[in-house]
Amino acid sequence: MSRYRAVIVKTEELDGTVIEQKWAVYDSEKGIVLSDRYDLPADAEKESTALNKEQEARESTAFEELLEDLKGLTDEPEHPSHKP
């Protein structure tokens, strides 16, 4: 599931009358709705897609850095590339 999703945000009176209805982006990891509001669902979807792509790029970079750090490490003390 994607971390960021487009959601509809409604402001209502206590009797259920809708005062305002806007689109926003929900961060499922933090459980919050981001502060920007959009009139069109396509705008919120576009923003959530961009945020998801940024998140995936950060995760991919972090994974590649981890693999690079682990390259050459071994648990065998007699192995020439063993790093205690």
GROMACS elastic network, one bead per residue, 0.5 to 0.9 nm:
[ bonds ]
;  ai    aj funct       b0    kb
    1     4     6  0.88705   500
    2     5     6  0.68684   500
    2    28     6  0.80684   500
    2    48     6  0.89002   500
    2    49     6  0.88122   500
    2    52     6  0.66490   500
    3    26     6  0.80780   500
    3    27     6  0.58277   500
    3    28     6  0.52623   500
    3    29     6  0.61230   500
    3    48     6  0.85231   500
    3    51     6  0.85236   500
    3    52     6  0.64684   500
    3    55     6  0.82843   500
    4    25     6  0.63673   500
    4    26     6  0.55204   500
    4    28     6  0.62406   500
    4    29     6  0.82653   500
    4    47     6  0.87314   500
    4    48     6  0.51562   500
    4    49     6  0.73939   500
    4    51     6  0.67230   500
    4    52     6  0.60236   500
    5    24     6  0.83731   500
    5    25     6  0.55150   500
    5    26     6  0.52172   500
    5    27     6  0.68488   500
    5    28     6  0.77020   500
    5    44     6  0.80953   500
    5    45     6  0.69631   500
    5    47     6  0.88440   500
    5    48     6  0.54797   500
    5    49     6  0.78793   500
    5    52     6  0.87044   500
    6    23     6  0.68341   500
    6    24     6  0.57637   500
    6    26     6  0.62106   500
    6    41     6  0.71235   500
    6    42     6  0.86060   500
    6    43     6  0.87643   500
    6    44     6  0.52601   500
    6    45     6  0.51279   500
    6    46     6  0.85373   500
    6    47     6  0.81275   500
    6    48     6  0.61654   500
    6    49     6  0.89137   500
    7    22     6  0.86318   500
    7    23     6  0.56945   500
    7    24     6  0.54098   500
    7    25     6  0.58950   500
    7    26     6  0.63528   500
    7    33     6  0.84096   500
    7    41     6  0.80244   500
    7    44     6  0.76775   500
    7    45     6  0.85619   500
    8    21     6  0.69805   500
    8    22     6  0.58143   500
    8    24     6  0.61346   500
    8    25     6  0.84592   500
    8    41     6  0.79695   500
    9    20     6  0.81566   500
    9    21     6  0.57652   500
    9    22     6  0.52850   500
    9    23     6  0.57435   500
    9    24     6  0.66292   500
    9    33     6  0.88431   500
    9    37     6  0.84437   500
   10    18     6  0.67093   500
   10    19     6  0.74815   500
   10    20     6  0.57267   500
   10    22     6  0.64881   500
   10    23     6  0.85736   500
   11    17     6  0.85704   500
   11    18     6  0.59592   500
   11    19     6  0.53947   500
   11    20     6  0.50642   500
   11    21     6  0.63687   500
   11    22     6  0.86764   500
   12    15     6  0.77105   500
   12    16     6  0.55401   500
   12    17     6  0.53572   500
   12    19     6  0.52061   500
   12    20     6  0.70678   500
   12    21     6  0.87199   500
   13    16     6  0.52777   500
   13    17     6  0.51309   500
   13    18     6  0.64436   500
   13    19     6  0.67622   500
   14    17     6  0.73349   500
   18    21     6  0.71072   500
   21    39     6  0.81604   500
   22    37     6  0.59964   500
   22    38     6  0.57215   500
   22    39     6  0.54828   500
   22    40     6  0.76343   500
   22    41     6  0.83698   500
   23    36     6  0.86018   500
   23    37     6  0.55612   500
   23    39     6  0.60824   500
   23    40     6  0.65616   500
   23    41     6  0.58398   500
   23    43     6  0.81602   500
   23    44     6  0.60402   500
   23    45     6  0.89382   500
   24    33     6  0.67860   500
   24    34     6  0.66528   500
   24    35     6  0.74673   500
   24    36     6  0.62387   500
   24    38     6  0.60025   500
   24    39     6  0.88724   500
   24    41     6  0.81794   500
   24    43     6  0.87710   500
   24    44     6  0.55905   500
   24    45     6  0.85628   500
   24    47     6  0.89331   500
   24    48     6  0.88344   500
   25    32     6  0.86949   500
   25    33     6  0.57978   500
   25    34     6  0.55681   500
   25    35     6  0.81324   500
   25    36     6  0.76014   500
   25    37     6  0.79551   500
   25    44     6  0.60149   500
   25    45     6  0.77022   500
   25    47     6  0.73625   500
   25    48     6  0.60281   500
   26    30     6  0.87948   500
   26    31     6  0.72474   500
   26    32     6  0.58713   500
   26    34     6  0.60944   500
   26    48     6  0.80899   500
   27    30     6  0.56715   500
   27    31     6  0.56501   500
   27    32     6  0.54162   500
   27    33     6  0.61045   500
   27    34     6  0.70973   500
   27    48     6  0.88844   500
   28    32     6  0.69221   500
   28    33     6  0.86009   500
   29    32     6  0.81436   500
   30    33     6  0.88500   500
   33    36     6  0.86256   500
   34    37     6  0.81310   500
   36    44     6  0.89205   500
   37    44     6  0.77670   500
   38    41     6  0.70817   500
   38    42     6  0.87182   500
   38    43     6  0.62428   500
   38    44     6  0.60328   500
   39    42     6  0.88350   500
   39    43     6  0.75686   500
   39    44     6  0.84009   500
   40    43     6  0.54605   500
   40    44     6  0.69058   500
   40    45     6  0.88875   500
   41    44     6  0.52352   500
   41    45     6  0.61035   500
   41    46     6  0.85339   500
   42    46     6  0.59754   500
   42    47     6  0.86086   500
   43    46     6  0.50728   500
   43    47     6  0.63138   500
   43    48     6  0.86958   500
   44    47     6  0.51390   500
   44    48     6  0.61597   500
   44    49     6  0.85799   500
   45    48     6  0.50821   500
   45    49     6  0.60723   500
   45    50     6  0.85909   500
   46    49     6  0.51900   500
   46    50     6  0.62879   500
   46    51     6  0.87420   500
   47    50     6  0.51279   500
   47    51     6  0.62075   500
   47    52     6  0.86108   500
   48    51     6  0.50880   500
   48    52     6  0.60909   500
   48    53     6  0.86153   500
   49    52     6  0.51005   500
   49    53     6  0.62132   500
   49    54     6  0.86929   500
   50    53     6  0.51583   500
   50    54     6  0.62954   500
   50    55     6  0.86852   500
   51    54     6  0.50938   500
   51    55     6  0.61819   500
   51    56     6  0.86620   500
   52    55     6  0.50195   500
   52    56     6  0.61492   500
   52    57     6  0.86055   500
   53    56     6  0.50988   500
   53    57     6  0.61755   500
   53    58     6  0.86948   500
   54    57     6  0.51266   500
   54    58     6  0.62908   500
   54    59     6  0.87073   500
   55    58     6  0.51735   500
   55    59     6  0.62305   500
   55    60     6  0.85813   500
   56    59     6  0.50951   500
   56    60     6  0.60171   500
   56    61     6  0.85492   500
   57    60     6  0.50697   500
   57    61     6  0.61164   500
   57    62     6  0.85716   500
   58    61     6  0.51840   500
   58    62     6  0.61583   500
   58    63     6  0.86196   500
   59    62     6  0.51102   500
   59    63     6  0.61376   500
   59    64     6  0.86319   500
   60    63     6  0.51139   500
   60    64     6  0.61875   500
   60    65     6  0.86269   500
   61    64     6  0.51178   500
   61    65     6  0.61680   500
   61    66     6  0.86124   500
   62    65     6  0.51052   500
   62    66     6  0.62067   500
   62    67     6  0.87273   500
   63    66     6  0.50431   500
   63    67     6  0.62472   500
   63    68     6  0.86418   500
   64    67     6  0.51083   500
   64    68     6  0.62023   500
   64    69     6  0.86485   500
   65    68     6  0.50650   500
   65    69     6  0.61919   500
   65    70     6  0.86683   500
   66    69     6  0.50485   500
   66    70     6  0.62053   500
   66    71     6  0.86118   500
   67    70     6  0.50759   500
   67    71     6  0.60663   500
   68    71     6  0.51511   500
   68    72     6  0.86613   500
   69    72     6  0.82282   500
   69    73     6  0.83070   500
   70    73     6  0.55657   500
   70    74     6  0.86581   500
   71    74     6  0.87762   500
   72    81     6  0.59281   500
   72    82     6  0.75004   500
   72    83     6  0.84554   500
   73    76     6  0.89358   500
   73    81     6  0.64296   500
   73    82     6  0.57861   500
   73    83     6  0.62815   500
   73    84     6  0.89729   500
   74    77     6  0.77365   500
   74    79     6  0.73731   500
   74    81     6  0.70418   500
   74    82     6  0.53683   500
   74    83     6  0.73686   500
   75    79     6  0.82869   500
   75    82     6  0.68378   500
   75    83     6  0.85249   500
   75    84     6  0.87241   500
   76    79     6  0.54269   500
   76    80     6  0.88635   500
   76    81     6  0.88777   500
   76    82     6  0.64222   500
   77    80     6  0.79441   500
   77    81     6  0.86187   500
   77    82     6  0.56436   500
   77    83     6  0.80219   500
   77    84     6  0.79425   500
   78    81     6  0.85936   500
   78    82     6  0.71598   500
   79    82     6  0.54086   500
   80    83     6  0.86890   500
